[in-house]
Amino acid sequence: MPRLLPRLDLACPRPRRIILALAALAALLAPAAPVRAMTMQVDPQVPCLVNGDNVQPILAAHRATVLRIVLPDFPSPNALLCIRRARTEGDRVYVSMQYDNAWSPHRVARYFARTLPQYAPYVWAVSVGNEQDVRQGARAREARVCIDSGRGRRCQRSAGAYYRQVWNAVEPVLARVAPHALRVYGETSPWGFDYLKDSFQTGRPQGAQAVAFHCYDTKRGGLRTVPQVAAWAGQHHLPLWCSEMSDGIRPRGWMRRDTPRQWQTLLAGIERRSPDLKMVSYYQWAQIGAR
């Protein structure tokens, strides 16, 4: 009868070598896979804010567990309807409360105190502002900030210093009205890294629990600077959130063109180089092809 088992004196591949070879092959076949789990957030602004729609399909399509909405500085009943529905479905809700740059810090604080209570029962995170480093009603205002004292005293004016004044006025409101919600700092445009650094001239802001940065693939700043922005946030013991971003097959003049496949490959590389990046996102923007 023929032998069905190999002879002990014949060469046979070692199981360990086979496992290592298969692992190496898997790595070659999936170069774009993220190196770790990452929280995923989706921002379906028009369906949620304008229409009050059920946004579960887009969250499911992107395997997202967080819904983000930018609240404008005027009443939006449909946004509240959408947020309630998302919370009922078990999603976490993150709101970015935009304001007019012409407002004083105390006026911004009053706006938060008046507007946030209706959303407070449903929110998981709240950011102070949305791209306030660019024009929101008015151009970004500046404030004077001084560092050190005596002969080493240095003073400068910057928009980041003014945002810090706004944060200092609003953060106690967040802590009082929505104490359970994460307090998110910055929420800047893709060009806002210097703005963020300027706002930290006097140290880490009181109560900040995350830094948000918009990570579109722009010709300047944006996604390709995320490793540096994340490392800077990490130095201050804060996670970085890429809270607004998406691919763009019909990009605006300030964007690079990325197909969905190119975008995923680029994003995976950025994630691998950014250990302090803890959340990524997808902004539904039909005009640039991001659906």
C-alpha positions as CSV (number, residue, x, y, z in Angstrom):
1,M,0.0,0.0,0.0
2,P,1.4,3.4,-0.9
3,R,2.5,5.6,2.1
4,L,0.0,8.5,2.6
5,L,2.3,10.4,5.1
6,P,5.6,12.0,4.1
7,R,8.8,10.2,5.0
8,L,10.5,11.6,8.0
9,D,13.8,11.9,6.1
10,L,12.3,14.1,3.3
11,A,12.5,17.9,3.4
12,C,9.2,19.5,4.5
13,P,8.4,23.2,4.8
14,R,8.3,24.3,8.4
15,P,4.9,25.6,9.6
16,R,6.5,28.7,11.0
17,R,8.1,29.6,7.6
18,I,4.7,29.1,5.9
19,I,2.9,31.4,8.3
20,L,5.6,34.1,7.9
21,A,5.3,33.8,4.1
22,L,1.6,34.2,4.2
23,A,1.8,37.2,6.5
24,A,4.2,38.9,4.1
25,L,2.0,38.2,1.1
26,A,-1.0,39.6,3.0
27,A,0.9,42.8,3.7
28,L,1.8,43.2,0.0
29,L,-1.7,42.7,-1.1
30,A,-3.2,45.2,1.3
31,P,-0.8,48.2,1.5
32,A,-3.5,50.7,2.2
33,A,-4.9,49.1,5.3
34,P,-4.9,51.3,8.4
35,V,-2.5,50.2,11.1
36,R,-5.1,50.5,13.9
37,A,-8.8,51.1,14.6
38,M,-9.9,54.7,14.0
39,T,-13.1,56.4,15.0
40,M,-15.1,57.3,11.9
41,Q,-17.4,60.3,11.6
42,V,-19.7,61.4,8.8
43,D,-21.1,64.8,8.1
44,P,-24.2,64.7,5.9
45,Q,-24.8,68.5,6.3
46,V,-27.6,69.1,3.7
47,P,-29.7,66.0,4.4
48,C,-29.5,66.5,8.2
49,L,-29.5,70.3,8.6
50,V,-31.7,71.3,5.7
51,N,-34.0,68.3,5.3
52,G,-34.0,66.7,8.7
53,D,-33.6,63.3,7.0
54,N,-32.7,59.9,8.4
55,V,-29.0,59.8,7.8
56,Q,-28.5,56.2,8.8
57,P,-27.7,55.0,5.3
58,I,-24.7,57.3,4.8
59,L,-23.4,56.4,8.3
60,A,-23.7,52.7,7.5
61,A,-22.1,53.1,4.1
62,H,-19.0,54.6,5.7
63,R,-19.1,52.4,8.8
64,A,-19.3,55.5,11.0
65,T,-20.4,55.7,14.6
66,V,-20.4,59.5,14.9
67,L,-22.7,62.1,13.2
68,R,-21.2,65.6,13.0
69,I,-23.3,68.7,12.1
70,V,-22.2,72.3,11.8
71,L,-24.9,74.4,13.5
72,P,-25.2,77.9,11.9
73,D,-25.9,81.0,14.1
74,F,-29.6,80.9,13.4
75,P,-32.4,78.4,14.4
76,S,-32.5,75.1,12.6
77,P,-35.4,72.8,13.7
78,N,-34.6,70.2,11.1
79,A,-31.1,69.8,12.6
80,L,-32.5,69.0,16.0
81,L,-34.9,66.4,14.4
82,C,-32.0,64.7,12.6
83,I,-29.8,64.7,15.8
84,R,-32.6,63.2,17.9
85,R,-33.1,60.4,15.4
86,A,-29.4,59.7,15.2
87,R,-29.1,59.5,18.9
88,T,-32.1,57.2,19.1
89,E,-30.3,54.9,16.6
90,G,-27.3,54.7,19.0
91,D,-24.9,57.0,17.1
92,R,-22.8,59.6,18.9
93,V,-23.5,63.2,18.0
94,Y,-20.9,65.9,17.5
95,V,-21.9,69.5,16.9
96,S,-19.7,72.3,15.7
97,M,-21.3,75.7,16.7
98,Q,-20.3,78.3,14.2
99,Y,-20.5,82.0,15.1
100,D,-19.9,85.4,13.4
101,N,-16.4,86.6,13.7
102,A,-17.6,90.1,14.4
103,W,-19.0,89.0,17.8
104,S,-17.2,89.7,21.0
105,P,-16.1,86.7,23.2
106,H,-18.9,87.5,25.6
107,R,-21.5,87.6,22.9
108,V,-20.4,84.2,21.6
109,A,-20.7,82.8,25.1
110,R,-24.2,84.2,25.4
111,Y,-25.1,82.5,22.0
112,F,-23.8,79.2,23.3
113,A,-25.7,79.6,26.6
114,R,-28.9,80.3,24.6
115,T,-28.6,77.7,21.8
116,L,-26.8,74.7,23.3
117,P,-29.4,73.6,25.9
118,Q,-31.8,72.2,23.3
119,Y,-29.0,70.0,21.8
120,A,-27.3,69.2,25.1
121,P,-29.2,66.0,25.9
122,Y,-28.1,64.4,22.6
123,V,-24.4,65.5,22.1
124,W,-21.3,63.5,22.6
125,A,-18.9,66.4,21.6
126,V,-19.2,70.1,21.0
127,S,-16.7,72.3,19.3
128,V,-16.3,76.1,19.7
129,G,-16.6,77.4,16.2
130,N,-16.2,76.1,12.7
131,E,-13.4,77.4,10.5
132,Q,-13.3,80.7,12.4
133,D,-9.7,81.3,11.1
134,V,-11.3,82.2,7.7
135,R,-14.2,84.6,7.0
136,Q,-17.3,83.7,9.0
137,G,-19.6,86.8,8.6
138,A,-16.5,88.9,9.1
139,R,-12.8,88.3,8.8
140,A,-11.1,86.6,11.7
141,R,-10.4,89.2,14.4
142,E,-7.0,89.6,16.1
143,A,-6.0,90.1,19.7
144,R,-2.7,91.0,21.4
145,V,-1.0,88.3,23.5
146,C,2.3,88.7,25.5
147,I,4.6,85.9,26.6
148,D,7.1,86.1,29.5
149,S,7.9,89.2,31.4
150,G,10.7,91.7,31.9
151,R,13.3,91.9,29.2
152,G,12.2,88.7,27.7
153,R,8.6,89.9,27.3
154,R,7.3,89.4,23.7
155,C,4.0,90.6,22.4
156,Q,2.2,90.0,19.1
157,R,-1.3,90.2,17.5
158,S,-2.9,87.2,16.0
159,A,-6.3,85.7,15.1
160,G,-5.3,82.6,17.1
161,A,-5.0,84.8,20.2
162,Y,-8.6,86.1,19.6
163,Y,-9.9,82.6,19.3
164,R,-8.3,81.8,22.6
165,Q,-10.3,84.7,24.2
166,V,-13.5,83.2,22.7
167,W,-12.6,79.8,24.0
168,N,-11.9,81.2,27.5
169,A,-15.4,82.8,27.5
170,V,-17.3,79.8,26.1
171,E,-15.6,76.8,27.8
172,P,-17.3,77.4,31.2
173,V,-20.7,77.5,29.4
174,L,-19.9,74.1,27.8
175,A,-18.9,72.7,31.2
176,R,-22.1,73.9,32.8
177,V,-24.7,73.2,30.0
178,A,-23.3,69.9,28.6
179,P,-20.8,68.5,31.2
180,H,-21.0,65.1,29.7
181,A,-19.8,66.3,26.2
182,L,-16.3,66.4,25.0
183,R,-15.0,70.0,24.6
184,V,-13.4,70.3,21.2
185,Y,-10.9,73.1,20.4
186,G,-10.0,74.7,17.1
187,E,-12.2,73.2,14.4
188,T,-10.0,75.1,11.9
189,S,-9.8,75.2,8.1
190,P,-7.1,73.1,6.3
191,W,-4.9,76.3,6.6
192,G,-5.3,76.8,10.3
193,F,-2.2,75.1,11.8
194,D,-0.4,78.5,12.5
195,Y,-3.7,79.8,13.9
196,L,-3.8,76.8,16.3
197,K,-0.2,77.3,17.4
198,D,-0.8,81.0,18.0
199,S,-3.8,80.2,20.2
200,F,-1.5,78.1,22.4
201,Q,1.0,80.8,23.0
202,T,-0.1,81.1,26.7
203,G,-0.3,77.3,27.2
204,R,-2.9,74.6,26.9
205,P,-6.5,75.9,26.9
206,Q,-8.6,75.2,30.0
207,G,-11.0,72.3,29.5
208,A,-9.9,71.3,26.0
209,Q,-10.2,67.6,25.4
210,A,-9.5,67.3,21.6
211,V,-8.2,69.4,18.8
212,A,-10.1,69.5,15.5
213,F,-8.6,70.3,12.1
214,H,-10.1,70.0,8.6
215,C,-8.1,67.6,6.5
216,Y,-9.1,68.1,2.9
217,D,-6.3,67.3,0.4
218,T,-5.5,70.9,-0.3
219,K,-2.6,72.4,-2.3
220,R,-1.3,74.0,0.8
221,G,-1.8,72.6,4.4
222,G,-4.6,70.1,4.8
223,L,-4.3,66.4,4.8
224,R,-0.6,66.2,4.0
225,T,0.3,68.3,7.1
226,V,-1.7,66.0,9.4
227,P,1.3,64.1,10.8
228,Q,2.8,67.4,11.9
229,V,-0.5,68.7,13.3
230,A,-1.1,65.5,15.2
231,A,2.4,65.4,16.6
232,W,1.9,69.0,17.8
233,A,-1.4,68.1,19.5
234,G,0.2,65.1,21.0
235,Q,2.9,67.3,22.6
236,H,0.0,69.0,24.5
237,H,-1.5,65.6,25.4
238,L,-4.5,66.1,23.1
239,P,-5.9,63.8,20.4
240,L,-6.3,65.3,16.9
241,W,-9.6,64.8,15.1
242,C,-9.8,65.2,11.3
243,S,-13.4,66.4,11.7
244,E,-14.0,67.5,8.1
245,M,-12.5,65.9,4.9
246,S,-13.4,64.0,1.8
247,D,-12.1,63.0,-1.6
248,G,-12.9,65.1,-4.6
249,I,-13.2,64.1,-8.2
250,R,-14.4,67.6,-9.1
251,P,-12.2,69.6,-6.8
252,R,-12.4,73.3,-6.0
253,G,-9.4,75.5,-7.0
254,W,-7.8,75.0,-3.6
255,M,-8.1,71.2,-3.6
256,R,-6.2,68.4,-5.2
257,R,-8.1,65.9,-7.3
258,D,-8.5,62.5,-5.6
259,T,-10.5,59.5,-6.7
260,P,-12.0,57.4,-3.9
261,R,-9.2,54.9,-4.3
262,Q,-6.4,57.5,-4.4
263,W,-8.0,59.1,-1.3
264,Q,-8.1,55.8,0.7
265,T,-4.5,55.0,-0.1
266,L,-3.3,58.5,0.8
267,L,-5.4,58.5,4.0
268,A,-4.0,55.1,5.1
269,G,-0.5,56.4,4.8
270,I,-1.3,59.5,6.8
271,E,-2.9,57.4,9.5
272,R,0.2,55.3,9.8
273,R,2.4,58.4,10.3
274,S,0.0,60.0,12.8
275,P,-0.3,58.0,16.1
276,D,-2.0,61.0,17.8
277,L,-4.8,61.1,15.1
278,K,-7.8,59.5,16.7
279,M,-10.7,60.3,14.4
280,V,-11.2,60.7,10.7
281,S,-14.3,61.7,8.8
282,Y,-16.2,62.0,5.5
283,Y,-18.0,65.2,4.5
284,Q,-20.8,64.6,2.1
285,W,-20.3,67.3,-0.6
286,A,-22.0,66.5,-3.8
287,Q,-20.5,69.5,-5.7
288,I,-17.0,67.9,-5.5
289,G,-18.3,64.4,-6.1
290,A,-18.1,63.3,-2.4
291,R,-21.2,61.2,-1.7
